Amino acid sequence: MRILATFAFSFTTAVFLAVYMGLDPVLLPLGGAMILAAAGVRLVLREKNRRRTRALLICFGLAFGFLWTAFYMSVFFQPARELDGRTVRLSATVADWPQAGDYGGYTVVIQAETDRRVNVTTILYTDRQGESLRPGDRIEAVAHCTLGDRTFAGEKITYYTAKGIFLRATAYGRLEIQRPDHVAPQYYAAWISRILKAGIDAAFPEDMAGFVRALVTGNRDNLTDEFTTSLERAGLSHTVAVSGMHLAFLSGLLTRLLGRGRRSTALLTILWVVLFCGIAGNTPSVLRAAVMILLLQFAPLLGRERDGPTSLAVALLLLLWVNPFSAAHIGLQLSFTAVAGILLVSDQVQSWLLKRLHLDKRAKNRREKLLRVVPYFAVSTISATLGASVLTIPLVAFHFNIVSLISPLSNLLTLWAIGWLFVGGLVTGLLAGLWPGGAAVLALPLTALGRYLQWIIGLVSRPALAALPLESVYYRAWVVLLYALLLVSIRAKGRRPVWMPLAAGTAALALAVALTRASFYLGEMAVVVLDVGQGQSVLVRTGSFLTLVDCGGDSRDDPGDVAANYLQSLGCGGVDLLVVSHYHDDHANGIPQLLRRVRVGEIALPDVEEDAPLRAEIVSAAEAQGIALRFVQEDIRIEAGEGRRLSLFAPMAERGTANELGLTLLASSGELDVLITGDMEREGELELVKTVELPRVEVLVAGHHGSGTSTTPELLEAARPELALISVGLNNKYGHPDWDTLVRLDNIGTKIYRTDLYGTLEVQLR
């Protein structure tokens, strides 16, 4: 079956090149060129042999990949392009259950009809009329259509197209709904999924139901941001994204119940796997696993050998054949690289470990076999985790800028429990609709198992270096070195002690941590403006005293996690002082999560807006952690070592907008000064200049994200900053930073750096 693998991998290579290199205009010529190349191979290599066969398979695979992508884009994607930017009357069929959106609205996936007689998968945004929709309903609505390859702000994205959603449509006016008399078979899985989720919610406690739903169906809606972060740091995010692990549990259970090698077992496994894909939402990871399992089941039925690489290659070919754009799906990439790593590495690692532990010989009796269960499980788990990590670490580092170091241990401690909870949660959810009492009894031990998992996940994710953020150049260099050591170990001739590359990798990590910390503490002061999207979080080091000013924004990760990751990457357990300039989300929505993850010595807040919900949330979180609170009503000075001080200025006005009622920080060390004004606007800046004798500052964190109403000529004349750092989100809807502000800064010779252009900004002051 390796012949099929060669063709399939060549096809997928062509599709990846087409998607990532934007080869749309030249796909047909490239396909033709590959066909000509195949003809050339036949002319040059006349003798039929393995080399000629492989070359022809590669050429034809590449040709098919290029030509199929061109055909797919012209037939299935072009109808969506033709609707882009138009307001039309859409006729469609509802494909899934509606989801509650923002501001009381709903979103629902539909199959929209087009003039080309091709249905386009579309996300429909509607009002409360969408609440009653269900799969199979026929609808008509006037809607404005936007192509799914970009955000509403115009930024190019692959999130929707990679999932096969090519349009987004906003409905206006009345939604006409026609409900069929019977549910069509293609929607059975969606109905079963709804029944399953409702059963889980009914059988399990409220705080456990969301976790079980995520394990069984991959639905993360009820997981808290805190727990999701813990899963990522522990390297266990794959457990709540239904994948091969889950289907392996199911197929293994069926095999044990029905018997191995039977035709009936294979047929029932195939039927159940197809049904479960629909229940889990047909995500790329579950589809990849399903195709692999189906191929492994079909192989003996068709009299062919089982072959892992061929199954993997064909699974990828089929997924890209259905939707070439799914090549850009991060979940698909991680899923396939994980399996490829397991196929390449895990068996060798497992054999080596079994030999080292003297477990490679057959057990002599049942007692010895039972005693080996735990060691065998540990070896197989560690081997699979290391194998999967070999190829996924570079992808995770590239996409998420973080690497979990605790993953082998966390998988070892949790996978056995996750398997039981997954199968048990599935049975309980389905049973709840038929026998609620029995489901409630079954849920009791499963809840205890879930509590164990939550405790372990929280425990292993807590250490500072459980996961390594790759902001530091030294950490990125360590990852490169780690792979260099791996390649050297593989290629080296003769036997080498395993402890040597392990010791070298560990020593290199310790050196990377030390160098990262030393570079941060170099000089009198340091200023770090973290990239939190449209928001602000600024870390100031004055000598060894650490102050974090604000922690809020709209970044993909919680701003509290962004700040905590940065601090922990330095080997810091927390900060001495947290300053909250004012109670707006873009400056403070990440503080509760920050307080959960790192130590904070004291929090300084403006004593205004007593009824602000965010103020109450911060105070509650601080009191729960036993953190001292200081409500600033007048200017205060905090000594931070010899010749170093922090000046906190109370709000410049007694009343006004929240922006004008915020705190201002001036951090000083000798002749070096850093000024942070939060969202202070013109009136506040004029009052600051009038009442405070400002020094010439080296660094100014521009007020209100570079807004035109801040960073006034009067403030600039008084402070004369050498550097201006602007914390601002890419393509933000506010138009920050304002052009006039940039001109004012440039006119006085200030150098400007922005997080939307450069990411996290780090400045050392000596």
LINNORFEN-V186587 format. One line per field, one symbol per residue. ss: DSSP state (A for helix, B for strand, O for the rest). A space follows every 50 residues. Layout:
BEGIN
ss->???
END
This chain:
BEGIN
ss->OAAAAAAAAAAAAAAAAAAAOOOAAAAAAAAAAAAAAAAAAAAAOOOOOA AAAAAAAAAAAAAAAAAAAAAAAAAAAAAAAAAOOOBBBBBBBBOOOOBB OAAAOBBBBBBBOOOOOOOBBBBBBBOAAAAAOOOOOBBBBBBBBBBOOB OOOOOBOOOOAAAOOOBBBBBBBBBBBBOOOOOOAAAAAAAAAAAAAAAA AAAOOAAAAAAAAAAAAOOOOOOOAAAAAAAAAAOOAAAAOOOAAAAAAA AAAAAAAAOOOOAAAAAAAAAAAAAAAAAOOOOAAAAAAAAAAAAAAAAA AOOOOOOAAAAAAAAAAAAAAAOAAAAAOAAAAAAAAAAAAAAAAAAAAA AAAAAAOOOOOOOOOAAAAAAAAAAAAAAAAAAAAAAAAAAAAAAAAAAA OBBBOOAAAAAAAAAAAAAAAAAAAAAAAAAAOOOAAAAAAAAAAAAAAA AAAAAAAAAAAAOOOOBBBOOOAAAAAAAAAAAAAAAAAAAOOOOOOAAA AAAAAAAAAAAAAAAAAAAAOOOOBBBBBOOOOOOBBBBBBBOOBBBBBB BBOOOOOOAAAAAAAAAAAOOOOBBBBBBBOOOOAAAAOOAAAAAAAOBB BBBBBBOOOOOOAAAAAAAAAAAAAOOBBBBBOOOBBBBOOOOBBBBBBO OOOOOOOAAAAOOBBBBBBOOBBBBBOOOOOAAAAAAAAAAOOOOOOOBB BOAAAAOOOOOOAAAAAAAOOOBBBBOOOOOOOOOOOOAAAAAAAAAOOO BBBBAAAAOOBBBBBO
END
